C-alpha cells in the first residue's frame, strides 16, 4: 500500500519511498498536472479574451509578452525548482532541521534576487522590447500590458517557492487548490476588466496580477499556519556558508538550465516577430495549445524528479531504476494519443482563440501545431531526463541537454528561416529536431554512467 504521513496540523503528505511505484508517482503527479493546467488558464484566459475581443494586434502583443515573462520568471522558478530537489532529499533522509535551515536560506536569497529582477525589468522595458524586434503595430500594446504584468513577479515567486516546498515533502494537492481559486478569479476579472470596464490589454494584465497575488500569498500563509514541521524557527535563521554553497549547487545550475531554455524560446520569439503580426498571432495562439497539450507530461517529469530525489536521499537505488522504467511507460502512453488529437483537431482548437475569418492566421497556426504535435514523445522524454538528473544531484547534465535542445532549435530556426523556400516552416521544424538530439544525448549518458557504476 502507499504510505502517507499526516502532519499534526492536518497537512497531508505522501512518502514516495514506499508503495507501488507507478501508482504512487501518478497519485503524487495528478494534482501537479491539474494545478499547472489551471496555471495555463492565467494566460490562456488573457489570450482567448484578448484575441476574440481586442483583435490580432492585441493578441500578438499579449502572446509575445507571455514569452518574455516566462523567460524572466524562469530565473527564480529555476532556483525554486533546484531548492525543491534539496528539500526532497532532506525529506528522504528524515532531516527536518536541515530542511528548515535550507528553507530560510533559500527563501532569503531568492527573494532578494526576485526584487532585483523586478527592478531591472521595469527599468529596461523599452530596451527589452527593442531586443525582441516588436513590430510597431504591437509595440504600444505590449508595453502597456507589461507595465502592469510586472507587478505580479513577486507573487509568482511566492507561489513557486512554497509550491516547491510543499511538493518536496509530498503535498501536491494544496498548491492545486490555490491555483484553482486563482484561475477562476483570473477568468472572472478578465471578463469584467476587458468586457465591462473596457480596460483593454492593461485590464487583462491586471486580472492576471490580482489572481497571482491571491495564489502566492494564500499558499505562503497556508504553509506557515498549517505545516508546523516546515515552519522556520529562530535558531534556523542564521547564515550557514556550507549549506548556502550546497543550495547554490542545487539551484544555480537548475536556474541556468531554465533560463537558457527560456532565453532560447525568447530568441525564437524574436525571429517570429520579424514575420509580422499574422505570424506572431498564430504563434501566440498555437503555443498556448502546445503548452497545454504537453503540460501534463512536463508536470509528471517534475513529480518523477521528486520521487527520484526522495529515494536517492533514502538510498533506494533499485526503486529508482524501477521508477525510471515506469515513468517512461507512462510518458509514451500519454504522449501518443495527445499527439494524435492535436494533429487531427489543430484548426478547431485554434478557433478558440482566433476568429474563423482570420484564415491566414489559422493556416499558419495549423502548420505549427501539426509539426510540433506529432513529436510530443520527444519533449516528454526530455522532461523525464531533466527531472532525473536534477534529482540525482547532476543538474549540470540537465543544463547540457537544454543547451543541445535549444541550441539546435535556435541555430536551425535562424538558418532555415533565412531560406526563402522554407521561411517560417524552418522555425517550426527546428523544435522537434532539438528535442530528439537532446533525448539521444541524455539516454546515452545514463546508459554509459550506469555501466561504469
C-alpha positions in Angstrom: 0.0 0.0 0.0 1.1 3.6 -0.4 2.5 5.1 2.8 1.4 8.6 3.7 2.1 10.9 6.5 -0.3 13.3 8.1 1.1 16.3 10.0 -0.3 17.3 13.3 -1.8 20.4 11.7 -3.6 18.5 9.0 -1.3 18.9 6.1 -1.2 15.6 4.3 1.9 14.4 2.5 3.0 11.3 0.6 6.1 9.2 1.4 7.4 8.4 -2.1 10.0 5.9 -0.8 7.3 3.2 -0.2 4.4 1.7 -2.0 3.6 0.6 -5.6 5.8 2.8 -7.9 3.6 3.7 -10.8 0.5 4.3 -8.6 2.5 6.4 -6.1 4.0 8.6 -8.8 0.7 9.1 -10.5 -1.1 9.8 -7.2 1.5 12.5 -6.5 1.7 13.8 -10.0 -2.1 14.2 -10.8 -2.6 17.3 -8.5 0.5 18.8 -10.0 -0.8 18.2 -13.5 -4.2 19.6 -12.7 -2.5 22.6 -11.0 -0.3 23.6 -13.9 -3.1 23.1 -16.4 -5.0 25.6 -14.2 -1.9 27.9 -14.2 -2.0 27.8 -18.0 -5.5 29.2 -17.7 -4.0 32.5 -16.5 -2.5 33.3 -19.9 -5.0 31.3 -21.9 -7.8 33.4 -20.5 -5.9 36.5 -21.5 -5.2 35.1 -24.9 -8.7 33.9 -25.6 -10.5 37.1 -24.4 -7.9 39.4 -26.0 -7.8 37.5 -29.3 -11.6 37.4 -29.6 -12.5 40.8 -28.4 -9.4 43.1 -28.9 -8.1 41.9 -32.2 -5.0 40.3 -33.8 -2.5 43.1 -32.8 -3.5 42.8 -29.2 -3.2 39.0 -29.4 0.3 39.4 -30.8 1.3 41.8 -28.0 0.0 39.6 -25.2 1.4 36.4 -26.8 4.9 38.0 -27.1 4.6 39.3 -23.5 4.0 35.7 -22.3 7.2 34.6 -23.8 9.2 37.4 -22.2 7.6 36.9 -18.8 8.3 33.1 -19.0 11.9 34.0 -19.5 12.1 36.5 -16.7 10.3 34.3 -14.1 12.4 31.2 -15.2 15.2 32.8 -13.2 13.6 32.4 -9.8 11.4 29.4 -10.8 14.5 27.5 -11.7 16.1 28.4 -8.3 12.9 27.2 -6.5 12.9 24.0 -8.5 16.6 23.3 -7.7 16.0 24.0 -4.0 12.9 21.7 -4.2 15.3 18.8 -5.1 17.4 19.6 -2.0 14.2 19.7 0.2 13.1 16.3 -1.2 16.4 14.7 -0.4 16.2 16.1 3.2 12.8 14.6 3.5 14.1 11.3 2.2 16.8 11.5 4.9 14.2 12.4 7.5 16.3 15.5 8.4 13.6 18.2 9.1 16.1 20.6 10.9 18.3 20.7 7.9 15.3 21.2 5.7 14.1 24.2 7.7 17.6 25.9 7.6 17.5 25.4 3.8 14.1 27.0 3.6 15.3 30.1 5.5 18.5 30.5 3.4 16.9 29.7 0.0 13.9 32.0 0.6 16.1 34.9 1.6 18.4 34.6 -1.4 15.7 34.0 -4.0 13.6 36.8 -2.6 16.5 39.3 -2.9 17.1 38.1 -6.5 13.5 38.5 -7.4 13.4 42.1 -6.2 16.5 42.9 -8.2 15.0 41.2 -11.3 11.7 43.2 -11.0 13.6 46.5 -10.7 15.8 45.7 -13.7 12.9 44.6 -15.9 10.8 47.6 -15.1 13.8 50.0 -15.7 14.8 48.3 -19.0 11.4 47.7 -20.5 12.0 49.6 -23.8 15.4 48.0 -24.5 13.8 44.6 -23.9 11.1 45.4 -26.5 13.6 46.6 -29.0 15.7 43.5 -28.5 12.6 41.4 -29.4 12.1 43.5 -32.6 8.4 44.0 -31.8 6.6 45.5 -34.8 5.1 49.0 -34.4 1.6 47.7 -34.6 2.1 45.7 -31.4 4.8 47.8 -29.6 2.5 50.1 -27.7 0.1 47.4 -26.6 2.9 45.1 -25.5 4.4 47.9 -23.5 1.1 48.7 -21.9 0.5 45.1 -20.9 4.0 44.5 -19.5 4.0 47.7 -17.3 1.1 46.1 -15.4 2.1 42.4 -15.5 5.5 43.1 -14.0 3.7 43.8 -10.7 2.9 40.1 -10.4 6.6 39.0 -10.4 6.9 38.9 -6.6 3.6 37.0 -6.3 4.8 34.4 -8.8 8.0 33.9 -6.8 5.9 33.3 -3.6 3.8 30.7 -5.3 6.7 28.9 -6.9 8.7 28.8 -3.7 6.0 27.4 -1.4 4.7 25.1 -4.1 8.2 23.6 -4.5 8.5 23.2 -0.7 5.1 21.5 -0.3 5.7 19.2 -3.2 9.1 18.3 -2.0 7.6 16.8 1.2 4.9 15.0 -0.7 2.0 17.5 -0.7 0.9 18.3 -4.2 -2.8 18.9 -3.5 -2.7 22.2 -1.6 -0.9 24.1 -4.4 -3.6 22.8 -6.8 -6.4 24.2 -4.5 -4.9 27.7 -4.5 -4.3 27.6 -8.3 -7.9 26.6 -8.8 -9.2 29.7 -6.9 -6.7 32.0 -8.7 -7.6 30.6 -12.1 -11.3 31.1 -11.6 -10.7 34.6 -10.2 -8.4 35.5 -13.2 -11.1 34.5 -15.7 -13.8 36.4 -13.9 -11.7 39.5 -13.6 -10.6 39.2 -17.3 -14.2 39.4 -18.4 -15.0 42.2 -16.0 -12.0 44.4 -16.8 -11.9 43.8 -20.6 -15.6 43.5 -21.5 -17.3 45.6 -18.8 -14.8 48.3 -17.9 -13.1 48.3 -21.4 -9.6 48.5 -19.9 -8.0 46.7 -22.9 -4.8 44.8 -22.6 -3.9 46.5 -19.3 -7.2 45.1 -17.8 -6.2 41.6 -18.9 -2.8 42.1 -17.2 -4.4 43.5 -14.0 -6.7 40.4 -13.8 -3.7 38.1 -14.0 -1.7 40.1 -11.4 -4.5 40.1 -8.9 -5.0 36.3 -9.3 -1.3 35.7 -8.9 -1.2 37.6 -5.6 -4.1 35.6 -4.3 -2.4 32.3 -5.1 1.1 33.4 -3.9 0.1 35.0 -0.6 -2.5 32.3 0.1 -0.1 29.4 -0.3 2.5 31.2 1.8 0.0 31.7 4.7 -1.2 28.1 4.4 2.4 26.7 4.7 3.2 28.9 7.7 0.0 28.3 9.6 -0.9 24.7 8.7 2.5 23.0 8.2 4.3 23.4 11.6 7.1 20.9 10.6 8.2 23.3 7.9 7.9 26.5 9.9 11.3 28.2 10.4 12.4 28.6 14.0 14.6 31.4 15.3 17.6 29.0 15.6 17.2 28.3 11.8 17.6 32.0 10.9 21.4 32.1 10.5 23.8 32.1 7.6 25.4 28.7 7.1 28.1 29.0 4.4 28.4 25.3 3.8 24.6 24.9 3.4 24.4 28.0 1.2 27.0 26.5 -1.1 25.1 23.2 -1.2 21.8 25.1 -2.0 23.7 27.0 -4.7 24.9 23.8 -6.2 21.4 22.5 -6.5 19.7 25.7 -7.5 22.1 27.8 -9.7 22.6 25.1 -12.4 18.8 24.4 -12.5 18.2 28.2 -12.7 20.7 28.4 -15.5 19.1 25.5 -17.3 15.6 27.1 -17.0 17.0 30.5 -18.1 18.9 29.0 -21.1 15.7 27.1 -22.1 13.5 30.2 -22.0 16.2 32.5 -23.4 16.3 30.2 -26.5 12.5 30.4 -26.7 12.8 34.2 -26.4 15.2 34.3 -29.3 12.8 32.2 -31.4 10.0 34.7 -30.5 12.3 37.5 -31.8 12.6 35.6 -35.1 8.9 35.1 -35.2 8.3 38.8 -34.7 10.2 39.5 -37.9 7.5 37.8 -39.9 4.8 40.3 -38.8 1.7 40.3 -36.7 -0.1 37.5 -38.5 2.7 35.0 -37.7 3.0 36.5 -34.2 -0.7 36.0 -33.6 -0.7 32.4 -35.0 2.4 31.6 -32.9 0.8 33.1 -29.7 -2.4 31.0 -30.0 -0.6 27.8 -31.1 1.9 28.0 -28.3 -0.9 28.1 -25.8 -2.4 24.9 -27.2 1.0 23.3 -27.5 1.9 24.1 -23.9 -1.5 22.9 -22.7 -1.1 19.7 -24.6 2.3 18.7 -23.2 2.0 20.4 -19.8 0.8 17.1 -18.1 4.0 15.2 -19.1 6.1 18.2 -18.0 4.5 18.1 -14.6 4.8 14.3 -14.5 8.5 14.9 -15.1 8.6 17.2 -12.0 6.7 14.6 -9.9 9.1 11.9 -11.2 12.0 14.2 -10.1 10.6 14.4 -6.5 10.1 10.6 -6.5 13.8 10.1 -7.6 15.1 12.7 -5.1 13.3 11.2 -2.1 14.5 7.7 -3.0 18.0 9.0 -3.7 18.0 10.5 -0.2 16.8 7.2 1.2 19.5 5.3 -0.7 16.9 3.1 -2.6 18.8 2.5 -5.9 16.7 -0.4 -7.1 13.5 1.6 -6.6 15.0 4.4 -8.6 15.7 2.1 -11.6 12.2 0.6 -11.4 10.8 4.2 -11.3 12.6 5.2 -14.4 11.1 2.3 -16.4 7.6 3.0 -15.0 7.9 6.7 -15.8 9.0 6.0 -19.4 5.9 3.8 -20.0 3.6 6.5 -18.6 5.2 9.1 -20.8 4.7 7.2 -24.0 1.1 6.1 -23.1 0.2 9.8 -22.6 2.1 11.4 -25.5 0.9 9.2 -28.3 -2.9 9.9 -28.1 -2.3 13.6 -27.3 -0.2 13.9 -30.4 -2.9 12.3 -32.5 -5.6 14.6 -31.0 -3.6 17.8 -31.6 -2.7 16.8 -35.2 -6.3 16.0 -36.1 -8.0 18.9 -34.3 -5.4 21.7 -34.8 -7.7 24.1 -36.6 -10.8 23.7 -34.4 -8.5 24.2 -31.3 -7.1 27.4 -32.8 -10.6 28.9 -33.4 -11.0 29.0 -29.7 -8.5 32.0 -29.8 -8.8 33.2 -33.4 -11.8 34.3 -35.3 -12.7 31.9 -38.2 -12.4 34.9 -40.6 -8.7 35.1 -39.9 -7.8 32.5 -42.5 -4.1 33.3 -42.8 -3.5 33.2 -39.1 -5.4 29.9 -38.8 -3.3 28.4 -41.7 0.0 29.3 -40.1 -1.1 28.1 -36.6 -2.3 24.8 -38.0 1.1 24.3 -39.7 2.8 24.8 -36.4 0.6 22.5 -34.3 0.7 19.7 -36.8 4.5 19.7 -36.9 5.1 20.1 -33.1 2.2 18.0 -32.0 3.4 14.9 -33.9 6.5 14.7 -31.8 5.4 15.2 -28.2 7.1 11.9 -27.2 10.4 13.8 -27.8 9.7 16.5 -25.3 8.1 14.1 -22.8 11.3 12.0 -22.6 13.3 15.2 -22.3 11.3 16.4 -19.3 11.9 13.0 -17.6 15.7 13.4 -18.2 15.7 16.9 -16.8 14.0 15.6 -13.6 16.2 12.6 -13.3 19.5 14.4 -13.4 18.2 17.2 -11.1 17.2 14.6 -8.5 20.4 12.6 -8.8 22.4 15.8 -8.0 23.6 16.2 -11.6 21.9 19.5 -12.6 24.8 20.2 -14.9 23.7 17.4 -17.2 20.2 18.9 -17.3 21.9 22.2 -18.5 23.8 20.3 -21.1 20.6 18.7 -22.5 19.0 22.2 -22.6 21.9 23.6 -24.5 21.7 20.8 -27.0 17.9 21.1 -27.4 17.7 24.9 -27.5 21.0 25.5 -29.3 19.7 23.2 -32.1 16.4 24.9 -32.1 17.7 28.5 -32.3 20.5 27.8 -34.7 18.4 25.8 -37.1 15.5 28.2 -36.8 17.6 31.2 -37.9 19.4 29.3 -40.6 16.3 27.7 -42.2 14.0 30.7 -41.8 16.5 32.7 -43.9 15.9 30.4 -46.9 13.0 31.9 -48.9 11.7 28.5 -49.9 11.4 27.4 -46.3 10.7 30.5 -44.3 8.7 30.2 -41.1 8.4 26.4 -41.6 12.1 26.2 -40.7 11.3 27.7 -37.2 8.6 25.0 -36.6 10.8 22.0 -37.7 13.8 23.1 -35.6 11.9 22.3 -32.4 11.4 18.5 -32.6 14.8 18.1 -34.1 16.3 19.7 -31.0 14.1 17.6 -28.7 15.3 14.3 -30.2 19.0 15.2 -30.3 18.9 16.1 -26.6 17.0 12.9 -25.8 19.7 10.8 -27.5 22.4 12.5 -25.5 20.6 12.1 -22.2 19.8 8.4 -22.7 23.3 7.7 -23.9 24.9 9.4 -20.9 22.6 7.5 -18.5 23.5 4.1 -20.1 27.2 4.9 -20.0 27.2 6.1 -16.4 25.2 3.1 -15.1 27.7 0.7 -16.9 30.5 2.4 -15.1 28.9 2.2 -11.7 
